[in-house]
């Protein structure tokens, strides 16, 4: 899943984005060790099969509290 050389690239990409004041989103996370590595090295967000498989919008039913939107 990972190699020493690819880990170097991942760390450097995260560091470069952070040095530019950007937040980092990692895509394609499929295994727990990938998620842990990225979190430990400062990745802000992640998505991929490790977190959940794609599903239709109808399956994503959950309740959120109402939020007041700011007026223009």
C-alpha positions as CSV (number, residue, x, y, z in Angstrom):
1,X,0.0,0.0,0.0
2,X,2.8,2.3,0.8
3,X,6.6,2.6,0.2
4,X,9.3,4.8,1.7
5,X,9.6,6.8,-1.5
6,X,5.9,7.5,-1.8
7,X,5.7,8.4,1.8
8,X,8.4,11.1,1.2
9,X,6.3,12.5,-1.7
10,X,3.1,12.5,0.5
11,X,4.9,14.4,3.3
12,X,6.4,16.9,0.9
13,X,3.1,17.6,-0.8
14,X,1.3,18.2,2.5
15,X,4.2,20.4,3.7
16,X,4.2,22.4,0.4
17,X,0.4,23.0,0.6
18,X,0.6,24.0,4.3
19,X,3.5,26.5,3.5
20,X,1.2,28.1,1.1
21,X,-1.6,28.4,3.6
22,X,-3.7,25.8,2.0
23,X,-5.8,23.0,3.6
24,X,-5.0,19.5,2.3
25,X,-7.6,17.0,1.1
26,X,-6.3,13.5,0.5
27,X,-8.4,11.4,-2.0
28,X,-8.4,7.6,-2.5
29,X,-7.8,6.5,1.1
30,X,-8.6,2.8,1.2
31,X,-6.8,1.5,4.3
32,X,-6.5,2.6,7.9
33,X,-2.7,2.9,7.7
34,X,-3.1,5.5,4.9
35,X,-5.6,7.5,6.9
36,X,-3.3,7.4,10.0
37,X,-0.2,8.4,8.1
38,X,-1.9,11.3,6.4
39,X,-3.4,12.5,9.7
40,X,-0.1,12.3,11.5
41,X,1.5,14.4,8.8
42,X,-1.0,17.2,8.9
43,X,-3.5,16.3,6.2
44,X,-6.7,18.2,7.0
45,X,-9.3,16.1,5.3
46,X,-9.5,12.7,3.6
47,X,-12.0,10.8,1.5
48,X,-12.1,7.3,0.1
49,X,-13.4,3.8,0.5
50,X,-11.9,3.6,4.0
51,X,-14.5,6.1,5.1
52,X,-17.4,4.8,3.0
53,X,-18.4,3.4,-0.4
54,X,-20.2,5.6,-2.9
55,X,-24.0,5.4,-2.5
56,X,-27.0,7.2,-3.9
57,X,-28.1,10.4,-2.3
58,X,-31.3,8.8,-0.9
59,X,-29.1,6.5,1.2
60,X,-27.5,9.5,2.9
61,X,-30.4,10.4,5.2
62,X,-29.4,11.9,8.5
63,X,-30.7,14.7,10.6
64,X,-28.9,18.0,11.0
65,X,-30.0,20.8,13.3
66,X,-31.4,23.8,11.5
67,X,-28.9,26.5,10.8
68,X,-29.7,30.2,10.4
69,X,-28.3,31.5,7.2
70,X,-26.8,35.0,7.1
71,X,-28.8,37.6,5.3
72,X,-27.3,39.3,2.3
